[in-house]
């Protein structure tokens, strides 16, 4: 997992061939004004999903993980709280992996909770089970999906 200020995202571009493309997209001034939904950045290999919705709180947030995509999360409005636990420590599957949605859910609880205020970027690799939307209130967020 990477957690940093959005202004520093460019520092992580060398970690993956498509990170530079993802971070350039996030850095565009019009990024914060994009409509809800999916936005293609580089074919099916890099795309963004802009979502608005209520946070569910820590008790209801479930650990999830992906196999094919890395999540680059940016909070645009509100403050999210995201739980984290190494995926290898998640052994109790409650919703089996679905290759179409690239998603699996676990019963375990996060080891760590972090706040993501606006201007923060968090990167979750397949090794990072994460429980997003654990804050309170309405959130506007972008999740840039980068193919592993």
N, C-alpha and C positions, 0 to 999 in steps of 0.2 A: 504494500500500500504506500502511496505517496500522498502527503497532505502538505499543501503550501498555498501561498497567495497566488492568485491568477496571474499577477504581474511577473511571477517567476517561472511560469510554466515552460517557457522556452529553454530553461536549463535542463529539462528532461527529454528534449527532442532526440538526443543520441541513444536513448534506451530502446527505441523501436523505430523501424523505418517509416512508419506512418504517423508517428507522434508529431513531427513538424507540421504536417498537413492539418492534423486535428487542432494543434495549438494556434496555427495561423487563422483557422476558421473561427475559433473562440475569440481571438484578439480583434476581429473585425468590429468596427463601431456599431454596425447594424445588428450584430449578434444578439444583443439584449432586446431587440424589437421583433425578432422572428415570431411568426405565428406558431401556435401549438401544432404538434404533429411531427412527422418525419421529414428530414432534410438531407438529401444526398450530398455528400462531400466528395467522395472518390469511389463511385460505384457502390458495390455491396461491401467493400472493404473498410470504408469509413463513412459513417452517417451519424446524424444527430437526431435525437428525439426531444422535443420541447414539451414539457408536461406541467400542468397546474393541478393541484389537489391538496386536500387536507392531510397533514401529518397524522400518523396513527398512534404515536406515543411509544415508549420503550417496551411496554408490556406486550403490545400487539405486533411490533416489528419482528419479522422473521429473517433468519439468516438465509441468504441466497448465494449462489455462485454460478459462474458461467464457464464454459469450456472453450468456445470458439471466439469470444470477444472479450476485450478489456474495456471496462467502464471508465470513462473520464467524466466525472460529475462536477457540474458547476451550478451553484445556487444563485439564482437571479433575484429572487425576492423571498424574504423570510429567512429563518435560520433552521437548517436541518440538523438533526442528530443522527449519526450513523454508527451502528455497532460493527465490530470487527472480531474475527476469530480466524486462525489459519484453517483453510479448507481441509487439510489432512486430519485435523482434530474433530471434524464434523462426521460422525459415523451413523447418525440416525436420520435417515431420509424420510421426510413426511410427504413430499411431492417428488416423484422420480424425475430424473433428468428428461427434458423434452428437447430433442435436437432442433425442432422448429423454432421454439422460443429461446433456445440456448439457456435454459434455466432449471435449476434444481433448488429445492427448499429443504432445510434441515431443522431438527427439533432443538439442537443445542442453543444455548444462549451466548451472546457475545462476551468476549473477555474484556474488551475495551470499547468505550463510547467516545466519539469526538463530535464537536460542534462544527458545522459548516455554515458560517455566515456568508452573505453575499461577498463576492470577491475572492472566494476560496475555491481551490480546485482539489479534488480527491481522485486518485487513480487506483482502481481495484483490478488486480490481475486475477487469473483463474485460481491462484493460490490464496486469494483473499475472500473468504466468505464475508458478506456484509449484510447488515440489516438497515436499509435506508428508510427514510420518512419517519424516524422515531422522535422527531421533535414535536412541536405544538403549532397549531395555526395553519394557515394556508401557505403553500410553497409554490414557487415557480422555479423549475429547475431544467437544466439541459443535461442529457446524458449522451456523450459522444461515444459511439461504439467503434472500437478499432479492432479489426480482425487480428487474432493471435498470429 
